[in-house]
Amino acid sequence: MVRVTFETTYWTNWGDHVRVVGACAALGRWDARAAPAMTCAHGANARELIWTAVVDLDDDDDDD
């Protein structure tokens, strides 16, 4: 298992969500509803949103 931190800067509207989607089980197998949600924090200025998710990826998953 390997722990991966995903981080992106992306402006959204209030109430929107950002998720990390991918082929492996830990990333929802391309189903956004099953994918891990990212958490949001303000960046250096009020108009900058930084989204972060920490995900444990299974190195035995054949679909990685």
N, C-alpha and C positions, 0 to 999 in steps of 0.2 A: 504494500500500500504506500502511496506517495501523497503527501499533502500539498495541494496547489492553491495559491492565492491568485484570484482573478481580480483585476482592478481596472476601471475605466472611468473616464470623465464624460458624462453625458447629461444634457439638460432635459428634464422631463417636467410634465405638469404635475401639480399636487395630486396624489393618489395613484399615480402610475407606478409600475413595478418594472424592474429589470431582472432578467434571469439568465443563467448560464446554461445553454442548451447544447447537447452533443449526442453522439452515438452510444456512449456507454451508460450503464445503469445509473451511475452517480450523477449523470447530467441529464437524466430523464428519457433517454433513448429517443431523442428528437420530439418529445412531447413537452411543450413549454409548461403545461400544468403540473408535470411531475419534476421539472427541473428546479434546482436550488435557486431561491431568490437572493438577490444581492441586497446588502444594506447600504443606506445612503447617508452621507455626511457632507457638510459644506466644505468647500476647498478654501483657497487663499482669499477669494472674494465671494460676496453673497450670491453671485450669479453662477458660481461653479459648483456642481454637484459631483462628488466622487462616490462611485458605486463599488462595493467590495464584496467578494464571497470567498470563503475558504472551503475547499472541497477535498475530501479524501477519495482519491481515485484508486481503484483496485487494479493492480498490474496483471491480474489473472483474467480480467474481463476480455474476451475475444474481440469485442466490438470497439475497444479503445482505439 
